[in-house]
């Protein structure tokens, strides 16, 4: 396993990470993990490796883009002094290009996404044992779909950022793509973005495989 006894593992991202967590609960307190992949990871690590005594913290916030992570990074990440930080971000940075054009929201360009990601990594890398970058994903098998195509482009930036800083990149999209060879997207998501419990299980499996937990 990648982690040491008593390590503090913080997860941060958007609604996929948030997954209805209780914002009023203390870090690692009951109901603080939400109902998604962070909750599953907490259950797996607690039940199957109790001797490790890992602390799992969920700091996902629904709707966040990378510019929102930047605004709350000091309070929600650095002040909690995590040993490991897992980041999943990007789907809203992409989605807003498609669902907010008439409200004229400022969009996160690929260049801005790369710049902000680099800034967050540089603020954090020397203060932690490690940072794990999860790809975002779309539950869409047709890769020429405009939103899926853009999602792949933003994921490539995440991968390049991981490579540049020597971080572990976890390709969650591949787990969804492998599933879609056999079954419909509706099994995993009703809107191609927010996963069902089975989808969250795929995310947690990707994380646990990559961290040598499984």
C-alpha positions in Angstrom: 0.0 0.0 0.0 1.2 3.5 -0.8 0.3 5.0 2.6 1.8 4.9 6.1 -0.1 4.3 9.3 -2.1 7.3 10.4 -1.8 9.2 7.1 -4.4 11.9 6.4 -5.9 11.6 2.9 -7.8 14.5 1.5 -10.0 14.4 -1.6 -11.1 17.5 -3.4 -13.1 18.3 -6.5 -16.6 19.0 -7.7 -20.0 17.3 -7.3 -18.6 13.9 -8.1 -16.4 14.1 -5.1 -18.9 16.1 -2.9 -21.7 13.6 -3.5 -24.1 15.1 -0.9 -21.5 15.3 1.9 -22.5 17.1 5.1 -20.6 20.4 5.1 -21.3 20.8 8.8 -19.6 17.6 9.9 -16.0 17.7 11.1 -13.3 16.3 8.9 -13.7 12.4 8.8 -16.8 12.7 11.0 -20.0 10.8 10.4 -21.7 11.9 7.1 -18.7 13.9 6.1 -17.7 11.5 3.3 -20.9 11.9 1.2 -22.5 9.0 -0.7 -20.0 8.5 -3.5 -16.5 7.2 -4.2 -14.9 9.0 -1.2 -17.4 7.2 1.1 -16.6 3.9 -0.6 -12.8 4.4 -0.2 -13.3 5.3 3.4 -15.3 2.1 3.9 -12.8 -0.1 2.1 -9.7 1.3 3.9 -11.4 1.2 7.3 -12.9 -2.3 7.0 -10.1 -4.0 5.0 -7.0 -2.3 6.5 -8.0 -1.1 10.0 -4.5 -1.3 11.3 -3.5 1.6 8.9 -5.9 4.0 10.7 -6.2 6.2 7.6 -8.1 9.5 8.0 -10.3 10.2 4.9 -11.4 13.8 4.3 -13.9 14.9 1.6 -13.6 18.5 0.4 -15.6 18.2 -2.8 -18.0 21.1 -3.6 -20.7 20.7 -6.2 -20.3 22.9 -9.2 -16.7 23.7 -8.7 -14.3 24.4 -11.5 -10.5 24.7 -11.0 -10.9 28.5 -10.4 -13.1 27.7 -7.4 -10.6 25.2 -6.0 -8.0 27.9 -6.1 -10.2 30.3 -4.1 -10.6 27.8 -1.2 -7.3 25.9 -1.4 -5.7 27.4 1.6 -8.7 26.8 3.9 -9.9 23.5 2.6 -6.6 21.8 1.8 -3.4 23.4 3.2 -4.8 24.3 6.6 -5.9 20.7 7.2 -2.3 19.5 6.7 -3.0 16.4 4.6 -0.3 13.8 3.9 -1.9 13.0 0.6 -4.2 15.0 -1.7 -6.3 13.5 -4.4 -7.8 15.9 -7.0 -10.6 15.3 -9.5 -11.5 18.4 -11.4 -12.4 19.4 -14.9 -15.8 18.3 -15.9 -17.5 21.6 -14.9 -14.6 23.5 -16.6 -15.7 21.6 -19.8 -19.5 21.5 -19.2 -19.9 25.3 -18.8 -18.7 25.7 -22.4 -21.9 23.9 -23.4 -24.6 24.7 -20.8 -23.8 28.3 -20.0 -23.2 30.0 -23.3 -26.4 32.0 -23.1 -25.5 33.3 -19.6 -22.1 34.5 -20.9 -20.2 33.0 -18.0 -16.4 33.4 -18.1 -15.1 30.1 -19.4 -12.0 28.2 -18.2 -9.8 27.9 -21.2 -7.4 25.0 -21.6 -4.5 27.5 -21.0 -6.1 28.7 -17.8 -6.8 25.1 -16.7 -3.2 24.2 -17.1 -2.0 27.3 -15.4 -4.3 27.0 -12.4 -3.5 23.3 -12.0 0.2 24.0 -12.0 -0.3 26.7 -9.3 -2.2 24.3 -7.0 0.3 21.6 -7.4 3.2 23.9 -6.7 1.5 25.3 -3.5 1.0 21.8 -2.2 3.7 19.4 -3.4 6.4 20.3 -0.9 3.9 20.2 2.0 2.6 16.7 1.4 3.9 13.2 0.8 2.1 13.1 -2.5 -0.6 14.3 -4.8 -2.8 12.0 -6.9 -4.5 13.4 -10.0 -7.7 11.7 -11.1 -8.9 12.2 -14.6 -12.4 13.5 -14.9 -14.7 11.5 -17.2 -17.8 11.5 -19.4 -20.1 8.5 -19.6 -20.1 8.7 -23.4 -18.5 6.1 -25.7 -18.6 8.3 -28.9 -15.3 10.1 -28.6 -16.2 12.6 -31.3 -19.1 13.9 -29.2 -18.0 17.6 -28.7 -18.2 17.5 -24.9 -16.5 14.1 -24.7 -13.8 15.4 -27.1 -13.2 18.4 -24.9 -13.2 16.3 -21.8 -10.4 14.2 -23.3 -8.4 17.4 -24.0 -8.7 18.6 -20.5 -7.8 15.2 -19.2 -4.7 15.3 -21.3 -3.7 18.5 -19.6 -4.2 16.8 -16.2 -2.0 13.9 -17.4 0.7 16.3 -18.7 0.6 18.1 -15.3 1.1 14.8 -13.5 4.0 13.9 -15.7 5.6 17.3 -15.4 5.6 17.2 -11.6 6.2 13.5 -11.2 2.7 12.7 -9.8 0.5 9.7 -10.1 -2.2 10.1 -12.8 -5.2 7.8 -12.5 -7.2 7.4 -15.7 -10.7 7.1 -14.5 -12.1 7.7 -18.0 -10.6 4.3 -19.1 -12.6 2.4 -16.5 -15.8 4.0 -17.8 -14.8 3.3 -21.4 -14.1 -0.3 -20.6 -17.6 -0.6 -19.0 -19.3 1.0 -22.0 -18.0 -1.8 -24.3 -20.5 -4.1 -22.6 -23.3 -2.0 -21.1 -25.3 1.2 -21.7 -24.2 4.6 -20.3 -27.5 4.8 -18.4 -26.4 2.1 -16.0 -23.7 4.5 -14.8 -25.2 7.9 -15.3 -28.5 9.6 -16.3 -26.8 12.8 -17.5 -23.4 11.4 -18.6 -21.6 13.2 -15.8 -23.0 12.3 -12.3 -22.3 8.6 -11.6 -24.6 6.0 -10.1 -23.3 4.0 -7.2 -21.8 1.6 -9.7 -20.0 4.5 -11.3 -18.7 5.6 -8.0 -17.5 2.1 -7.4 -15.5 2.3 -10.7 -13.8 5.5 -9.5 -12.9 4.0 -6.1 -11.6 0.9 -7.9 -9.4 3.0 -10.1 -8.0 4.9 -7.1 -7.4 1.7 -5.0 -5.7 -0.1 -7.9 -3.4 2.8 -8.5 -2.5 3.2 -4.8 -1.8 -0.5 -4.4 -4.6 -1.0 -2.0 -6.2 -3.7 -4.1 
